[in-house]
C-alpha cells in the first residue's frame, strides 16, 4: 500500500535560523561573488552618506548661521543635496544588482529542482501531490529570491548604517547618545516577541499555500469527475475551508505587522522626546550646542529605521529557512532507480527476449510492516519475435509488469532480463529507447500534434511523423484539424476524444521505432477497423 502524503510533514519543517541551511544557501552566491562584493561596497558607501546630512545640519546651525557666513551655508546646502542625489544613485544601483542576483539564483535553483524532478522515480510521485511539488519550484523558490534580493546582501547596509550612526553619536556627545539608546532594551524585547509570533504565522501561511495548491491541482485535473457526480457544491465548501485557513494565517501576520511598526514608532518618538528634553537642558546649561541636538534628532530617526528593516529581514530569513529546508529535502531525496557505475550494453540489434525470474514486488508497506505483494515469484520468458498476451483480473499486476520492465519501479526480489542482460545492469536511457509503451490512459501535451508524436526529438523528421500517423490511421484525424499537424491540442489533449488520443499515442510509439512494443489495453477506445489497422502496422 502506498504511503499517503501527510501535510504535517510541511508543518514540521522550518526553523528560525539554521546555520547548515544558510551555509548551503550561500553556496549559490559563489558563482556571483564579484557581484556580491560590489553590492556590499555600494551599501557601505550609501550607509556612510546617511551620516552626512545631520552632520552638515550641525555645522550650519553651529557655525554658518551664527557667524552669518552665507557662502558656507550655500556650500553646506549644496553638499546636502549632493549627498541625497549620490545616495539615490547608489541605492538605485544596489537594488538593480541585488534584484539581478536574486533572479539568477532563482533561475539556477529552478533548473536544479526541475532536473531532479525529472530523474526521480515514480514512487516519489506516488507519495507527493503534484501541487506540493509545484509549490517547491514556484513559491518556495520565490521566497529564496526575496532572501537573496532583499535580505542577505542588503542586511549589510542596515548593519553599516547602525554602526556609522552609533559611532558618530558617541563621538559627538556621549551623554546624549546614552539617553537616545536608553529605549533600545524595550525595542529589543518588542522585536523578539514580534519575531516569535510572525514566525508561527508565516509557517502557517506556507503550509496552507501548499494545501491550496494541492487541492486546486487535484480538483481541476479531475473536473470531469467533479461535474459528473455533481460535487461542485461540496468542493466549493472544501475550497472555502482551505481558503479561509489561508486568509486567517495572512491576517494574523498582518495584525502582528500592524502592531510592531507603530510600537517601534512609539519608541522612536520617546527617544526623540528624551533627546529634546536632555539636549534642551544641556543647551540651557551651555554644555551642548543647538546643532548637536538637531543632528541627534535626525540620527535617532535614521537609527531606528534599520532596526525595523532588520526585524523584517529576520522574518524573511526564517521564511527562507522553511522554504530552503523543503527544497533541499527534495534535492537530497535519494533517487532509487539509477544507472550502474559501468552499464552493460544491450545487444545490437535488439533480439527482444524478455525474462522474469522469481520477481516479487510491492508498491509500499502495510501498517503492520509486511509488504502487500502485487507480484509473488513471477517467472516467465518471452522469446524473440514472439507475441504474448497477459490477462488477469483488475489489480492482478498486469500494468506492474510493464512498470518493472521499463524500470519505473524496482522489484524487491528477483531479476528481469532483456536479451540476457539484467536490466539493473543496463543504462536506463538505452533500455527505454528499445521499448515502446502505449497505455490506456494516454497523456498528451498541450502543444501541437507534431510535437506530441515526436516529443521534440530532432531525430524524427516531418516524413517520419506523417508515416507513423498513416500506419495507425491517425492521419485521418489530423486532416480534420484546422492546422493539421500544427494544431495545438489543449491540456492533456482535451480537444480530442479518448480514441483519438490513443491513436496519436500509437503514432508516437511507432515514430520512435522501438524494438519491443508493449500495449496496455491501448485499443480499448478505438473501433474494430482501426484496431485491425493498428495490428497490421505493428506486425
C-alpha positions in Angstrom: 0.0 0.0 0.0 1.4 3.4 -1.0 2.0 5.7 1.9 -0.2 8.7 1.7 1.4 12.2 1.9 0.9 13.8 5.2 0.6 17.6 5.3 2.0 17.5 8.8 5.4 17.0 7.2 5.1 20.6 6.0 4.3 21.8 9.4 7.3 20.1 10.9 9.7 21.9 8.7 11.3 25.3 9.2 13.5 26.8 11.9 14.0 30.5 12.7 17.7 30.0 11.7 19.7 27.0 10.6 23.4 27.6 10.1 23.7 24.4 8.0 21.0 25.5 5.7 22.4 29.0 5.5 25.9 27.7 4.5 24.3 25.7 1.8 22.2 28.7 0.5 25.4 30.8 0.4 26.9 28.3 -2.0 24.5 29.6 -4.6 26.2 33.1 -4.2 29.6 31.7 -5.0 29.4 32.0 -8.9 28.4 35.7 -8.4 30.9 36.6 -5.7 32.1 39.7 -7.6 28.6 41.0 -7.8 28.1 40.4 -4.1 31.3 42.2 -3.3 30.3 45.2 -5.5 26.8 45.3 -3.9 28.4 45.3 -0.4 30.7 48.2 -1.3 27.9 50.2 -2.7 25.9 49.6 0.5 28.8 50.7 2.6 29.1 53.9 0.6 25.3 54.5 0.8 25.4 53.9 4.6 28.2 56.4 5.0 26.1 59.0 3.3 23.4 58.5 5.9 25.6 60.4 8.4 26.4 63.3 6.1 23.1 65.2 6.2 22.8 65.5 10.0 26.5 66.4 10.3 26.0 69.3 7.7 23.0 70.4 9.6 25.0 70.7 12.8 27.7 72.7 11.1 25.1 75.0 9.6 23.4 75.7 12.9 26.6 76.0 15.0 28.9 77.8 12.6 27.4 79.1 9.3 24.2 80.8 10.7 25.6 82.3 14.0 28.6 83.7 12.0 26.4 84.9 9.1 28.6 83.0 6.6 26.2 82.8 3.6 28.9 81.2 1.4 29.5 78.4 3.9 25.7 78.0 4.3 25.3 77.7 0.5 28.2 75.2 0.3 26.6 73.1 3.1 23.2 73.2 1.3 24.8 72.0 -2.0 26.6 69.3 -0.1 23.4 68.2 1.5 21.6 68.0 -1.9 24.7 66.3 -3.4 24.7 63.6 -0.7 21.0 62.9 -1.3 21.5 62.7 -5.1 24.5 60.5 -4.8 22.7 58.3 -2.2 19.8 57.9 -4.7 22.2 56.7 -7.4 23.9 54.3 -5.1 20.6 52.8 -3.8 19.3 52.5 -7.4 22.4 50.7 -8.5 22.3 48.4 -5.4 18.7 47.5 -6.0 19.4 46.6 -9.6 22.4 44.5 -8.7 20.6 42.6 -5.9 17.5 42.0 -7.9 19.6 40.6 -10.8 21.4 38.5 -8.3 18.2 37.1 -6.9 16.8 36.3 -10.3 20.0 34.5 -11.4 20.0 32.4 -8.3 16.2 31.7 -8.7 17.0 30.6 -12.3 19.8 28.3 -11.1 17.6 26.8 -8.4 14.6 26.1 -10.7 16.9 24.4 -13.2 18.3 22.2 -10.4 14.9 21.3 -9.0 13.4 20.6 -12.4 16.3 18.4 -13.3 15.9 16.5 -10.0 12.2 16.1 -10.5 12.8 14.6 -14.0 15.1 12.0 -12.6 13.1 11.0 -9.5 11.3 7.6 -9.8 7.6 7.2 -9.9 7.4 6.0 -6.3 8.3 9.6 -5.2 5.4 11.0 -7.2 3.1 8.4 -5.7 3.8 9.9 -2.2 3.9 13.6 -3.1 1.0 15.5 -4.6 1.9 17.4 -7.8 0.5 20.7 -6.2 3.1 20.4 -3.4 5.9 19.9 -5.9 4.7 22.9 -7.9 4.9 24.9 -4.7 8.5 23.9 -4.3 9.6 25.2 -7.7 7.4 28.4 -7.6 6.5 29.8 -4.2 9.4 28.3 -2.2 12.0 29.4 -4.8 10.4 32.9 -5.0 10.8 33.1 -1.2 14.5 32.5 -1.6 14.6 35.1 -4.3 13.4 37.6 -1.8 16.1 36.5 0.6 18.9 37.0 -1.9 17.4 40.1 -3.5 16.4 41.9 -0.3 17.9 40.0 2.6 21.4 38.5 2.7 23.2 41.3 0.9 21.1 44.3 1.9 21.4 43.4 5.6 24.9 44.7 5.3 23.5 48.2 4.6 21.4 48.2 7.7 24.4 47.0 9.8 26.7 49.6 8.3 24.1 52.3 8.9 23.7 51.4 12.6 27.5 51.2 13.1 28.2 54.5 11.5 25.4 56.3 13.3 26.3 54.9 16.7 30.0 55.9 16.1 29.1 59.4 15.1 26.6 59.9 18.0 29.1 58.6 20.6 31.8 60.9 19.2 29.5 63.9 19.1 28.1 63.6 22.7 28.4 60.5 24.9 25.7 61.6 27.4 23.1 62.4 24.8 23.9 59.2 22.9 23.3 57.1 26.0 20.0 58.9 26.5 18.9 58.1 22.9 19.9 54.5 23.3 18.0 54.1 26.6 14.9 52.8 24.8 16.9 50.0 23.0 16.1 47.3 25.6 12.4 47.8 25.0 12.9 47.8 21.3 14.8 44.5 21.5 12.1 42.9 23.6 9.4 44.1 21.2 11.4 42.7 18.2 11.9 39.4 20.0 8.1 38.9 20.7 7.3 40.1 17.2 9.6 37.6 15.5 8.3 34.7 17.5 4.7 35.5 16.6 5.3 36.2 12.9 7.4 33.0 12.6 4.5 30.8 13.5 2.1 32.9 11.3 4.5 32.7 8.4 4.9 28.9 8.7 1.1 28.6 8.7 0.9 30.6 5.5 3.4 28.3 3.8 1.5 25.2 4.9 -1.8 26.5 3.8 -0.5 27.6 0.5 0.7 24.1 -0.2 -2.7 22.8 0.8 -4.5 25.1 -1.6 -2.1 24.3 -4.5 -2.6 20.5 -4.0 -6.4 21.0 -3.7 -6.7 23.1 -6.8 -4.5 20.9 -8.9 -6.4 17.8 -8.0 -9.9 19.3 -8.5 -9.1 21.0 -11.8 -7.4 17.8 -13.1 -10.4 15.8 -12.2 -13.0 18.4 -13.2 -15.0 15.9 -15.3 -15.5 13.6 -12.3 -16.5 16.6 -10.1 -19.1 17.7 -12.6 -20.3 14.2 -13.5 -21.1 13.4 -9.8 -22.4 16.9 -9.0 -19.7 17.6 -6.5 -19.3 21.3 -7.2 -21.0 22.5 -4.1 -19.1 20.1 -1.8 -15.8 21.1 -3.4 -16.7 24.7 -3.2 -17.2 24.3 0.6 -13.9 22.5 0.9 -12.2 25.2 -1.1 -13.8 27.8 1.2 -12.4 26.0 4.2 -8.8 25.9 2.9 -9.1 29.4 1.6 -10.3 30.7 4.9 -7.4 29.0 6.7 -5.0 30.7 4.3 -6.7 34.0 4.8 -6.6 33.7 8.6 -2.9 33.0 8.5 -2.3 36.1 6.4 -4.5 38.3 8.6 -2.7 37.1 11.7 0.6 38.0 10.1 -0.8 41.4 9.0 -2.0 42.0 12.6 1.4 41.4 14.0 3.0 43.8 11.5 0.3 46.4 12.2 1.2 46.3 15.9 5.0 46.1 15.5 5.7 49.1 13.4 3.6 51.6 15.4 5.2 50.3 18.6 8.7 51.0 17.1 7.5 54.4 16.0 6.4 55.0 19.6 9.8 54.1 20.9 11.3 56.4 18.3 9.1 59.2 19.4 10.1 58.5 23.1 13.8 58.6 22.1 13.3 61.9 20.2 11.4 63.4 23.3 14.3 62.3 25.5 16.8 63.9 23.2 14.8 67.1 23.2 14.5 67.1 27.0 18.1 66.2 27.8 19.6 68.1 24.9 17.5 71.2 25.7 18.6 71.1 29.3 22.2 70.8 28.2 21.8 73.8 25.8 20.5 75.9 28.6 23.5 74.8 30.7 25.8 75.6 27.8 27.3 72.1 27.5 25.7 71.2 24.2 25.1 73.3 21.1 21.8 73.5 19.2 23.4 72.0 16.1 24.4 68.8 18.1 20.8 68.4 19.3 19.4 68.9 15.8 21.8 66.4 14.4 20.9 63.9 17.2 17.2 64.2 16.3 18.0 63.3 12.7 20.4 60.5 13.7 17.9 59.0 16.1 15.2 58.8 13.4 17.6 57.2 11.0 18.9 54.9 13.7 15.5 53.1 14.3 14.7 52.7 10.7 17.4 50.0 10.1 16.2 48.2 13.3 12.7 47.9 11.7 14.3 46.7 8.5 16.4 44.1 10.4 13.3 42.7 12.1 11.6 42.4 8.7 14.6 40.7 7.3 14.6 38.3 10.2 11.1 37.2 9.2 12.2 36.9 5.6 15.2 34.8 6.8 13.0 32.4 8.8 10.6 32.1 5.9 13.6 31.3 3.6 14.8 28.7 6.1 11.5 26.9 5.9 11.4 27.1 2.1 15.1 26.1 1.7 14.6 23.1 4.1 11.7 21.8 1.9 13.7 22.5 -1.3 16.8 20.7 0.0 14.7 17.9 1.2 13.6 17.4 -2.4 17.1 17.8 -3.8 18.6 15.4 -1.3 16.0 12.7 -1.8 17.8 9.7 -3.0 17.0 8.5 -6.5 16.3 4.8 -6.2 16.5 3.9 -9.8 19.9 4.9 -11.3 22.3 3.7 -13.9 25.0 1.3 -12.7 28.6 2.7 -12.5 29.6 0.7 -15.6 26.4 -0.1 -17.6 26.3 -3.4 -19.5 25.5 -2.6 -23.2 22.4 -4.3 -24.6 22.9 -6.5 -27.7 22.5 -4.6 -31.0 20.2 -5.1 -32.8 17.7 -5.9 -30.0 16.6 -9.6 -30.0 13.5 -8.8 -27.9 13.9 -11.7 -25.5 12.3 -10.8 -22.1 12.6 -13.0 -19.0 11.2 -12.5 -15.5 12.9 -14.7 -12.8 11.1 -15.1 -9.5 10.1 -11.5 -9.3 8.4 -10.2 -6.2 7.1 -6.6 -6.0 5.1 -4.4 -3.6 4.3 -0.7 -4.0 4.6 0.0 -0.4 4.3 -1.4 3.2 1.1 -2.1 5.1 0.7 -0.6 8.6 1.8 -3.9 10.1 5.1 -3.6 8.2 4.5 -6.6 6.0 4.8 -6.0 2.2 1.5 -6.1 0.3 2.8 -8.1 -2.6 1.4 -7.3 -6.0 3.6 -9.9 -7.7 4.8 -13.1 -5.9 7.5 -15.2 -7.5 6.5 -14.3 -11.1 8.6 -16.2 -13.7 8.1 -16.3 -17.5 10.0 -15.9 -20.7 9.1 -14.2 -24.0 11.3 -15.3 -26.9 12.5 -13.1 -29.7 9.7 -12.3 -32.2 7.0 -13.8 -30.0 3.7 -12.1 -29.2 2.1 -12.8 -25.9 -1.0 -11.6 -24.0 -1.1 -11.2 -20.3 -4.6 -11.4 -18.9 -6.0 -11.2 -15.4 -8.5 -9.5 -13.1 -8.2 -5.9 -12.1 -5.3 -5.4 -9.7 -3.6 -8.7 -10.7 -0.4 -6.8 -11.6 -0.6 -6.5 -15.5 0.5 -2.9 -15.6 3.0 -3.5 -12.8 4.9 -5.9 -15.2 5.2 -3.0 -17.6 6.4 -0.6 -14.9 9.1 -3.1 -13.8 10.3 -3.8 -17.3 10.6 -0.1 -18.0 12.4 0.3 -14.6 9.8 2.8 -13.4 9.9 0.7 -10.2 12.4 -1.8 -8.9 11.3 -5.3 -7.7 12.1 -6.2 -4.1 13.2 -9.7 -5.2 14.1 -11.4 -8.4 15.7 -10.4 -11.8 14.4 -9.1 -15.1 16.4 -9.7 -18.2 16.4 -8.2 -21.7 18.3 -10.2 -24.2 20.0 -12.0 -21.4 21.2 -8.8 -19.7 19.7 -7.9 -16.3 18.0 -4.6 -16.7 19.5 -3.3 -13.5 22.9 -3.6 -15.2 21.9 -1.7 -18.3 21.6 2.0 -19.0 18.1 3.3 -18.3 18.2 5.5 -21.4 19.3 2.6 -23.6 16.7 0.3 -22.0 13.8 2.6 -22.5 14.9 3.5 -26.0 14.4 -0.1 -27.0 10.8 -0.4 -25.7 7.6 1.4 -26.8 4.7 1.6 -24.4 1.2 2.6 -25.3 -1.1 3.0 -22.3 -4.9 3.0 -22.0 -4.7 6.3 -20.1 -2.9 8.4 -22.8 -1.1 11.6 -21.8 -0.8 14.3 -24.5 0.9 17.7 -24.0 -0.8 21.0 -24.8 1.4 21.6 -27.8 0.7 20.7 -31.4 0.1 17.3 -32.9 3.6 17.0 -34.4 5.2 17.7 -31.0 3.1 15.0 -29.3 4.3 12.4 -31.9 8.0 13.2 -31.8 8.1 14.8 -28.3 10.6 17.4 -29.5 13.1 14.9 -30.8 15.2 16.4 -33.6 16.0 12.9 -34.9 12.3 12.4 -36.0 11.5 14.5 -39.1 8.2 15.5 -40.7 8.2 12.5 -43.0 8.6 10.0 -40.1 5.8 11.8 -38.2 3.3 11.5 -41.1 4.3 7.9 -41.9 3.8 6.9 -38.3 0.4 8.6 -38.2 -0.7 6.9 -41.5 0.3 3.5 -40.3 -2.1 3.6 -37.4 -4.8 5.6 -39.1 -4.2 8.8 -37.1 -3.7 10.8 -40.3 -7.5 10.9 -40.9 -7.9 12.6 -37.6 -5.1 15.1 -38.3 -6.7 16.0 -41.7 -9.9 17.1 -39.8 -7.9 19.6 -37.7 -7.8 23.2 -38.9 -4.0 23.4 -38.7 -3.2 19.8 -39.3 0.0 18.7 -37.6 0.5 22.2 -36.2 -2.9 22.1 -34.3 -2.5 22.7 -30.6 -4.3 20.0 -28.6 -5.0 21.8 -25.3 -4.2 20.5 -21.9 -3.8 16.6 -21.9 -5.2 16.6 -25.5 -8.6 17.8 -24.3 -9.7 18.7 -27.8 -9.6 15.1 -28.9 -11.6 12.0 -27.9 -10.1 9.2 -25.9 -9.8 7.0 -29.0 -8.2 9.8 -31.0 -5.7 10.3 -28.2 -4.9 6.6 -28.2 -4.2 6.7 -32.0 -1.7 9.6 -31.5 -0.1 7.6 -28.7 0.3 4.7 -31.2 1.8 7.0 -33.8 4.2 8.4 -31.1 5.4 4.9 -30.2 5.9 3.9 -33.9 7.7 7.2 -34.7 10.4 6.3 -32.2 10.7 2.9 -33.9 11.1 0.7 -30.7 12.3 -2.9 -31.0 9.7 -4.0 -28.4 6.2 -2.7 -28.3 4.0 -3.1 -25.2 0.3 -2.4 -25.3 -1.6 -1.9 -22.0 -5.2 -2.0 -23.1 -4.2 0.5 -25.7 -7.0 -0.2 -28.2 -9.9 -0.1 -25.7 -11.4 3.1 -27.2 -10.9 2.5 -30.9 -13.2 0.7 -33.3 -12.5 -2.7 -34.8 -11.5 -1.3 -38.2 -8.8 0.9 -36.6 -7.8 -1.8 -34.3 -7.2 -4.1 -37.3 -5.1 -1.3 -39.0 -3.1 -0.9 -35.8 -2.5 -4.7 -35.6 -1.2 -4.7 -39.2 1.0 -1.6 -38.5 2.6 -3.3 -35.5 3.4 -6.6 -37.2 
